[in-house]
């Protein structure tokens, strides 16, 4: 239970009315609430819990979304409607301010209501403004050997770690040894819940199997770039026409849910709706490069944790970005939500020297606030809208690497449980010198 949402303002806006900029550092974001509540229901008796809220709180209209049914975005966009997602037994409830205390007391008294929490605003977990290429070709000087050589020498001069030659394969894929794996992710469904995808990108048209938007009034098309980048890292082709290889599992069957707006902002309700859709679609892996900051000592959200447990029982592994609020070495922020849930794998970011990225959050909070694994997350090259490519940094970029490796493991072990896939992912990590509080089990490795 919780003591209530605190100040409520327009969704996605700060106290002065400003909207976070795309690419804005997570550390600059504040805790924001929508005014609604997320309610976790007993899946055996969900109607009883909602009826208790209806009678005590005065909820006027309740709509249900079953399985992969369309229409969730429009329902979530209506301020007078409460929405129940039957797939995972979770509801987004709209209540008047003077009824919030009644909602909390009813939830405490009713055994079929497992948890109620204020709905939070969630952000794309990217730390830097993307660096876009000017054309669909990478590099634009690729045919010029002198320029390639100069570029490579400059990169090596700034790197304290391994010498990465990215002419054929990105450093991220080399770091996790995906370029050595014979696995492709073939036949495995993977969901990326983010800002959508460029459905016409020539590298991605063959891998995107299903899409859905949970943002009211928006199509799944990606007007931000964050989602397309993450989809590309999971499932970009093994041999792109005009770029180095950048996708971990090029034959994965991608499910793309738009749960963040083109400004990179969303809500818990939109995320939970996307999670329910992904599980209903049969996703073996769900990748969420998004989150919201938490305070030292703050507990993980009960709703996300219980939904993640239900997904695990259905065979779905969930990975999420650890967050970008740190400013190392002077300040390490705790792993954000929902990655701080014990049943969600939190992914930290590494730089090209395999050191912990300065922005990557760490295990400050216990009881689920650990980092589980680390992956490349600095200067990551991948797909971008309009058929182009871009380089971005953040734990957002590390997360789809982990989702891609989980996909390879699911291909190799099709009968494995979600818990077993998670164990295999962590046990296969390569140890590094950093403490587990920063990188968890170590550097992600492809099977």
C-alpha positions in Angstrom: 0.0 0.0 0.0 1.0 3.6 -0.3 0.2 6.9 1.4 -1.0 8.6 -1.8 0.4 10.4 -4.8 1.4 13.7 -3.4 1.2 16.7 -5.8 -0.7 15.9 -9.0 0.0 17.9 -12.1 -0.5 17.4 -15.9 0.9 14.1 -17.0 4.5 14.3 -18.1 5.1 17.9 -16.9 7.2 19.3 -14.2 6.1 21.7 -11.5 6.7 24.7 -13.8 4.8 23.1 -16.7 7.8 22.2 -18.7 7.8 19.0 -20.7 11.0 16.8 -20.7 12.9 17.1 -23.9 13.6 14.0 -26.0 17.1 12.8 -25.0 17.0 14.8 -21.7 19.1 13.2 -18.9 17.1 11.1 -16.5 18.7 12.9 -13.6 16.9 16.1 -14.7 13.5 14.4 -14.4 11.2 14.7 -11.4 8.8 12.3 -9.8 5.5 12.9 -11.5 2.0 11.4 -11.0 -1.1 11.3 -13.3 -3.8 11.4 -10.6 -4.9 7.8 -11.4 -4.1 4.6 -9.5 -2.9 1.2 -10.6 -4.7 -1.7 -8.9 -3.5 -5.2 -8.7 -6.4 -7.7 -8.5 -6.6 -11.3 -7.5 -6.8 -13.1 -10.8 -9.2 -15.7 -9.4 -11.7 -13.0 -8.3 -11.0 -9.7 -10.2 -14.7 -8.7 -10.4 -15.0 -8.8 -6.6 -12.2 -6.3 -6.2 -13.5 -4.0 -8.8 -17.1 -4.2 -7.4 -15.7 -3.2 -4.0 -14.1 -0.1 -5.5 -17.2 0.7 -7.5 -19.4 0.7 -4.5 -17.0 2.5 -2.1 -15.2 4.9 -4.4 -17.9 5.6 -6.9 -16.1 4.4 -10.1 -18.7 5.2 -12.8 -17.4 3.3 -15.8 -15.2 0.2 -16.0 -14.0 -1.2 -19.3 -12.2 -4.6 -19.8 -9.4 -5.4 -22.2 -9.0 -9.1 -22.8 -5.9 -10.6 -24.3 -4.6 -8.7 -27.3 -7.9 -6.8 -28.0 -7.4 -3.4 -29.6 -8.8 -0.2 -28.1 -6.7 0.1 -24.9 -5.1 3.4 -25.9 -8.4 5.1 -26.4 -9.8 3.8 -23.1 -6.7 4.9 -21.2 -7.1 8.3 -22.8 -10.6 8.9 -21.4 -10.4 10.5 -18.0 -13.7 9.1 -16.8 -13.0 5.4 -17.5 -11.2 2.8 -15.4 -9.6 0.0 -17.4 -9.1 -3.7 -16.3 -6.5 -5.7 -18.2 -7.7 -9.3 -17.7 -4.5 -10.9 -19.0 -2.4 -9.9 -16.0 -5.1 -8.9 -13.5 -4.3 -5.2 -13.3 -6.5 -2.1 -13.5 -5.9 1.6 -14.1 -8.5 3.4 -11.9 -9.7 7.0 -12.3 -10.9 8.5 -9.0 -11.8 11.9 -7.8 -9.3 13.6 -5.5 -11.8 13.4 -2.6 -12.2 9.7 -3.0 -8.5 8.7 -2.9 -8.5 8.0 0.8 -11.6 5.8 0.3 -9.8 3.9 -2.4 -6.8 3.2 -0.2 -8.9 2.1 2.8 -11.1 -0.1 0.6 -8.0 -1.8 -0.9 -6.7 -2.5 2.6 -9.9 -4.1 3.7 -10.7 -6.1 0.5 -8.6 -9.3 0.2 -9.0 -9.5 -3.6 -7.2 -6.2 -4.0 -3.5 -7.1 -3.6 -2.0 -3.6 -4.1 -2.9 -0.1 -5.1 -0.3 2.5 -6.1 -0.4 6.0 -7.6 0.2 5.9 -11.3 3.6 7.4 -12.2 4.9 9.1 -15.3 7.6 7.0 -17.0 10.4 8.1 -19.4 12.6 6.7 -22.1 16.0 5.9 -20.5 18.4 7.7 -22.9 21.2 9.9 -21.7 22.4 11.8 -24.8 20.9 13.4 -27.8 21.1 10.9 -30.7 23.8 11.4 -33.3 22.0 10.9 -36.6 23.7 9.9 -39.9 22.9 12.2 -42.8 22.0 9.4 -45.1 21.0 5.8 -44.9 24.7 4.8 -45.5 27.2 4.1 -42.7 29.8 5.4 -42.7 29.2 7.8 -45.6 33.0 7.6 -46.3 33.1 3.8 -46.1 34.7 3.4 -49.5 37.5 5.7 -48.6 40.2 3.5 -46.9 42.2 6.5 -45.7 39.2 8.0 -44.0 38.2 4.7 -42.4 41.8 4.2 -41.1 41.8 7.8 -39.7 38.4 7.3 -38.0 39.6 4.0 -36.5 42.8 5.5 -35.1 40.9 8.3 -33.6 38.5 5.9 -31.8 41.4 3.9 -30.5 43.1 7.0 -29.2 40.1 7.8 -27.0 39.6 4.3 -25.8 41.3 2.8 -22.8 39.8 -0.7 -23.4 39.7 -3.2 -26.2 40.4 -2.1 -29.8 37.0 -2.3 -31.5 36.9 -2.5 -35.2 33.3 -1.5 -36.1 33.4 -1.6 -39.8 31.5 -4.9 -40.0 30.0 -5.4 -36.5 29.2 -2.8 -33.7 31.4 -2.9 -30.6 28.3 -3.8 -28.6 27.8 -7.0 -30.4 31.5 -7.8 -30.3 31.5 -7.1 -26.6 28.8 -9.7 -25.9 30.2 -12.1 -28.5 26.9 -12.1 -30.5 29.0 -12.1 -33.7 30.4 -15.5 -32.7 27.0 -17.1 -31.9 25.4 -19.5 -34.4 22.0 -18.7 -33.0 19.7 -16.2 -34.7 16.6 -15.9 -32.5 14.6 -17.7 -35.2 10.9 -18.3 -34.2 11.1 -16.5 -30.8 8.7 -13.7 -30.1 10.2 -10.6 -28.4 8.3 -7.5 -27.4 9.9 -4.0 -27.3 7.7 -1.6 -25.3 8.9 1.9 -26.2 8.2 4.9 -28.5 7.2 2.6 -31.4 9.1 1.8 -34.5 9.7 3.0 -38.1 7.6 0.3 -39.7 9.1 1.2 -43.1 12.7 0.9 -42.1 14.3 -1.5 -44.7 16.3 -3.3 -42.1 13.2 -4.0 -39.9 10.3 -4.6 -42.1 11.0 -8.3 -42.2 11.2 -8.8 -38.4 8.2 -6.8 -37.1 5.3 -9.3 -36.8 2.8 -7.3 -34.8 2.4 -3.7 -33.5 0.1 -1.9 -31.1 -0.1 1.6 -29.8 -1.2 2.3 -26.2 -0.7 6.0 -26.5 -4.0 7.7 -27.1 -4.3 9.3 -30.5 -0.9 8.0 -31.8 0.0 5.3 -34.2 2.9 2.9 -33.6 5.1 5.0 -35.8 8.2 6.3 -34.0 8.5 10.0 -33.9 11.2 10.0 -31.3 13.8 7.4 -32.5 14.3 5.7 -29.2 12.1 2.7 -30.0 13.4 2.1 -33.5 16.9 2.1 -32.0 16.0 -0.5 -29.4 14.1 -2.7 -31.9 17.2 -2.6 -34.2 19.5 -3.7 -31.4 17.4 -6.7 -30.7 16.7 -7.8 -34.2 18.6 -5.8 -36.8 19.6 -8.0 -39.7 22.8 -10.0 -39.8 23.8 -8.3 -43.0 22.4 -4.8 -43.3 22.8 -3.3 -46.7 24.6 -0.1 -45.8 25.7 -0.5 -42.1 27.7 -2.8 -39.9 25.8 -5.5 -38.2 24.0 -4.1 -35.1 21.3 -6.6 -34.2 21.7 -9.4 -31.8 18.9 -11.8 -32.9 18.2 -11.0 -36.6 15.5 -13.6 -37.0 13.5 -12.9 -33.9 9.7 -12.2 -34.4 9.3 -8.7 -33.1 6.2 -7.4 -31.2 6.4 -3.6 -30.9 4.2 -1.8 -28.4 4.2 2.0 -28.4 3.8 2.9 -24.7 5.7 6.2 -24.7 4.8 9.3 -26.7 7.0 10.8 -29.4 8.4 13.0 -26.5 9.5 9.8 -24.8 6.9 10.1 -22.0 4.3 7.6 -20.8 2.5 6.3 -17.8 2.4 3.2 -15.7 -1.0 2.4 -17.2 0.3 2.5 -20.7 3.3 0.3 -19.7 1.1 -2.2 -18.0 -1.2 -2.3 -20.9 1.7 -3.1 -23.2 3.0 -5.8 -20.9 -0.4 -7.5 -20.9 -0.6 -7.3 -24.7 2.9 -8.7 -25.0 2.2 -11.7 -22.8 -1.1 -12.3 -24.6 0.8 -12.3 -27.9 3.1 -15.1 -26.6 6.3 -13.0 -26.1 9.1 -15.0 -24.5 11.0 -11.8 -23.8 9.9 -8.3 -23.0 12.4 -5.4 -23.3 11.6 -2.1 -21.6 14.1 0.7 -22.0 12.1 3.0 -19.8 11.6 3.9 -16.2 11.3 6.5 -13.5 13.7 7.6 -10.8 13.4 6.5 -7.2 14.7 7.8 -3.9 17.3 6.0 -1.7 15.4 3.5 0.5 12.3 3.5 -1.7 10.6 0.1 -2.1 10.0 -1.5 -5.5 6.4 -1.0 -6.9 4.2 -3.9 -5.8 2.0 -3.8 -9.0 4.9 -4.2 -11.4 6.5 -6.9 -9.3 3.3 -9.0 -9.1 2.6 -8.5 -12.8 6.2 -9.6 -13.6 5.7 -12.7 -11.5 2.6 -13.5 -13.4 4.4 -13.0 -16.7 7.2 -15.3 -15.5 4.7 -18.0 -14.8 3.4 -17.6 -18.3 6.9 -18.1 -19.7 7.9 -14.4 -20.3 11.3 -12.9 -19.2 11.2 -9.1 -18.6 14.4 -7.0 -18.8 14.4 -3.2 -18.1 16.8 -0.3 -18.0 18.5 0.3 -14.6 18.3 4.1 -15.2 20.6 7.0 -15.9 20.5 9.2 -12.9 24.1 8.5 -11.7 26.9 11.0 -12.2 29.9 8.8 -11.4 32.3 8.8 -9.7 30.8 11.3 -7.3 27.2 10.2 -7.2 25.5 6.8 -7.8 21.7 6.8 -7.9 19.6 3.8 -7.1 18.2 1.5 -9.8 14.9 3.1 -11.1 11.5 1.6 -11.4 10.3 -0.9 -12.7 13.8 -2.4 -13.1 14.1 -2.4 -9.3 11.5 -5.2 -9.0 13.0 -8.5 -8.0 11.3 -10.4 -10.9 12.5 -7.9 -13.6 16.1 -8.1 -14.7 17.9 -4.7 -14.3 20.5 -3.9 -17.0 23.4 -1.5 -16.4 25.4 0.2 -19.1 29.1 -0.3 -20.0 31.4 1.9 -22.1 33.8 0.9 -24.8 36.5 0.4 -22.1 34.1 -2.1 -20.4 33.9 0.3 -17.4 30.6 1.2 -15.8 29.1 4.1 -17.7 29.1 7.4 -15.7 25.3 7.6 -15.8 24.4 4.0 -15.0 22.5 3.4 -11.7 23.7 1.1 -9.0 22.4 -1.2 -6.2 21.8 1.5 -3.6 18.5 0.0 -2.5 18.0 -3.6 -1.4 15.0 -5.9 -1.9 15.1 -5.9 -5.6 17.1 -2.7 -6.2 20.1 -4.7 -7.5 21.7 -4.6 -10.9 21.4 -8.0 -12.4 23.7 -7.8 -15.5 25.6 -5.2 -17.6 25.7 -4.7 -21.3 27.2 -2.2 -23.8 25.4 1.1 -23.5 27.7 3.9 -24.7 27.9 5.1 -28.3 25.6 2.3 -29.6 24.8 2.3 -33.3 21.4 1.1 -34.5 18.4 1.9 -36.7 16.7 5.3 -36.7 13.4 6.6 -38.3 13.3 7.4 -42.0 15.4 4.4 -42.9 18.5 5.9 -41.3 20.8 5.1 -38.4 21.9 6.8 -35.2 24.3 6.5 -32.2 22.8 6.8 -28.7 23.9 6.2 -25.1 22.0 5.0 -22.0 20.9 2.0 -20.1 18.2 2.0 -22.7 20.8 0.9 -25.2 22.2 -1.8 -22.9 18.7 -3.3 -22.3 17.9 -4.6 -25.8 21.3 -6.3 -25.9 20.2 -8.3 -22.9 16.8 -8.9 -24.6 18.5 -10.1 -27.7 20.7 -12.6 -25.7 17.6 -13.9 -23.9 16.0 -14.4 -27.3 19.0 -16.5 -28.4 18.7 -18.6 -25.2 15.0 -19.1 -25.8 15.8 -20.4 -29.3 18.5 -22.7 -27.9 16.2 -24.0 -25.1 12.6 -23.8 -26.4 11.2 -25.7 -23.5 12.9 -23.8 -20.7 10.9 -21.8 -18.2 11.3 -18.1 -17.9 13.1 -18.5 -14.6 15.5 -20.9 -16.3 16.2 -18.5 -19.1 16.9 -15.8 -16.6 19.3 -18.1 -14.7 21.1 -19.0 -17.9 21.4 -15.4 -18.9 23.0 -14.4 -15.6 25.2 -17.5 -15.3 26.7 -17.0 -18.7 28.0 -13.5 -17.9 31.7 -12.7 -18.1 33.2 -11.4 -14.8 34.6 -7.9 -14.7 36.6 -6.0 -12.1 33.7 -3.8 -11.0 31.6 -4.6 -8.0 28.3 -6.5 -8.4 26.5 -3.4 -7.1 27.4 -1.7 -10.4 27.3 -4.6 -13.0 25.5 -7.5 -11.3 26.7 -10.9 -12.7 29.0 -9.1 -15.2 29.3 -8.6 -18.9 26.4 -10.1 -20.9 27.5 -12.9 -23.2 25.7 -14.6 -26.1 25.4 -18.4 -26.0 
